[in-house]
Amino acid sequence: MPGTGGGNGSVTRSTLRQQIADALRDEVLAGRLQPGQEFTVKEIAEQYGVSATPVREALVDLSAQGLLDADQHRGFRVHEYSPADYRGMIEARGLVTDGLFHRYLDEKSDISRAARAALDARAGDPRTAAVLAGVRRRGEEAERAAVAGDLNILIGYDLRFWRELSNLFGNPYLSDFLHRLRVQSWVCAVQYLRTVDLRGCLWAEHTALVDALVRRDAEAAHAIVTEYNAHSLALIERLAAG
């Protein structure tokens, strides 16, 4: 059927577009694509052995996320973030995280009461327990990577941890925004973090945050996130200063 064939083609192209965008994002996070590095649609298409259309769409998506800059005549280049940008991201992350968990932790909020009741209603559901267990495992892996200074492993688990944690406890729209901020902040940070031995230098309190949220301890959750943001900012500013 023509309609079915067209639909499959559309899904395939959309999937390929996302796969390319994810692969290039990972290249930036791994430091294989450096800040300021330039490339063209043709170069990326040849690298991945695909047509130009999904590559161009993926690059436009990454530009919209703030990871790439588009140049009409020269193609694309990896966005160059500064320590001042990182400070702004940290401030935004703190505000978004407070807002994200507010609906669950604020005892006086009608929305929070509804959110807590909904989570409580799901608490006995094996699927909810499985999601929470998965979040904790991601946190444990992130903590091990942080202690070992394994940046690539840490970034992957950290992004998954925050995405799953915020989806479980928070507002899904704020969760999407927080994920974008966290990707941007990692892209900004890696250019400094890859210059030193990071064993024992990185934040490793992921499971403590899970515990605070499970017991609805708003003060502890806020303190953990505040400490995390302060630690991250101080580390990046110290490394950037040389």
N, C-alpha and C positions, 0 to 999 in steps of 0.2 A: 504494500500500500504506500503511495507517495507520502502521505502524511506521517506514517510511521518512520519511513526512511529519513525524512527531513528532521524529525524529532531526535532520532539517534545521532544524526550528524551534529545537531546543535549541542546535544549533551556532550558528545565526544570533544568538540572544540572547546566548550566551556571547561571541561575537565582538564584538557591539555593546557589551556590558559592558566588555570589555577596551579597546575603542577609546575609550569615554568616559573610562575611568580613565586611559588614556595621555594623552588630550587635556587632562584637568584637571591631571594631573601636569605637563605641559608648560606650562600656564598659570601654575602656581605657580613653576616654574623660570624662566619668562620675566618674572616679577614682575607679571604682569597680575592675578593673585590674590595679594593681600598678606597677610602674617602677621596673624592676627586677623580677617580679613574673613569675614563670615557670608553664608550663602546657603542656600536650601532645595532639596529634591528637585524641587519644581515649577518653580523658577526655572531650574535646569539642564536639566530636561526640555524646557522651552519654548525655551531657548537653542539646544539641539541638535535640536529638532523630533522628539523620540522620546517613548516612553511612560515612565512613572515607574519601572517595575520595573527595567530595566537600569541606570538612573541610580542608584537606591537601592543596588543591588548594587555598582556601581562605587564609590560613596561609602563604603560599608562596607569594601570592599577597601582603599581609600586610608587609611581610619581604622586598619585593622589594620596598615598599613605605617608608621603614625606620622606621616603627612602631614596628616591632618585630625583634628579633634576632633568627636565627635558630641554634640549636645545634644538630649535627648529632646523638648524643647518648642520649640527655636528652629532646629532643622536642623543644619547643619554649619558649621564655621569652620576656616580654615587654621591649622594648629598654629604656635605661636610658640616658636621655639627661641632659646636664649641662647648667649652665648660659652662658658659652662660646659658646655652641651650639646655644643657643637662640640668642645671639648677631650675630652670623653668619647668622641665619635665617632672622633676622630683616634686616641685610644689603642686603641679597639676595632679600627679599621681596620688599625693596625700589627700587632696580635696575629693577626688573621685572615689578613692577607697573608703573614706569616711562616709560619703554619700551612698556608696554601694552597700555597705553593711548596716547603715542606719536603719533601714526598713526592717531589719531582723533584730537588731540589738536595742533599739530605743523603746523602753517599756511604756512610754507615754503616747506613742504613736499608734493611731488606729490601723494604719497601713502595716506597721510592724507587728501588731497583734495578729492581723490576718496572715502576714507572712510567716510568723512563728507557728500559728495554728496549722497552716498548710504544710510546713516542714514537719511538724509533729505528727500530722496525719499520715505523712509518708514515711515516718521514722521506722514503722514496723514493716515497711515494704522491703523485701530483699534487694530490690533494684536500688533503692536509696542507700541502703547499707553498703552495697557494692560500690556505688559511686563514691561514698565517703571513704571507704577503704582504699579505693584507687587514688583519691586525692592525697591520702596519708602516704601511700607508697611513693607517689611522685615527690612529696615533701621529703621523705627519707632519702630518696636517691639524690635529690638536690642538695641535701645536707652533706651527704657523703662526698659529692663532687666538690662542694664548697670547701670542705676541710682538706681535700686532696689538691685543690687548686686546678681542677680539670674544667676549664672554662667551657669547652664545647658541650660536654655532658651537662654542666650546670644550666646553661642557657636553655637547652631543650627541655629539661625537666622543670625549670623555673617557669617557663612560658606555659607549659601544660598544667602545672600546679595552680597558677593564678587563674588560668582560664576555667578550669574545672571547679576551683574553690568559689570563684565569683558567680559562676552559673548555678551552683548549689545554694548559696546563701544570699545572692544579691539580685539586683535589677538587671535583666538581660541586656537592656540598652546601655546601661553604664558598664556592664561587663565587656561588651564589644569595644567601647571607647577605651577602657582600661587596657585591654589587650593591645590595641594599637599604640597606646602610650608606652607600654612595656617593651614592645618590639622596637620602637624608636629609641627608647632610652638604652636598650642593649646595643643597638647599632652605634649610638654615640659613645657608649662606654668601652666597647671592645678595642677601639684604636689605642686606648690608654692601658687597658688591662693586659694586653698581650705583650707589653714591654717588660714585665716583671714576674718574679716567682710569686704566685698567688696562694701558695699553701697556707691555710689558716687565716687568710686575709679577708675572705668573702663571707657575707652574711649567711648564717646557717640556723635560722629559727623557724623554718617552715612548719614543722609539726607543732610547735608551741602556739602558732597562730590558729591552727586547726583546733587545738584543744580549747583555746580561749573562745572561739566561735561556738563550739559545741556546748560549752557550759554557759554561753551567753554573757561572758564577762567583757562588757564593752570597754571598760577602762584598760584591761590587760591587752585586748586586741588593738586598741588605739596606740598604746605604749609600744607594742611590738612593731607595728608598722612605722611609727614615728622614729624609733631607734634604727630600724632598717633603712629608712630614707636618709637619716642623718649620717649613718655609717657609709652608705653608698656615695653620697655627695662628698663627704670628707675625703674618701679614698680617691675619687676621680679628680677632685681639685688638687690633691697632693701630687698625684701622678702627672697631671697636666703641667704643674709648676716645675716639674723636673726634680 
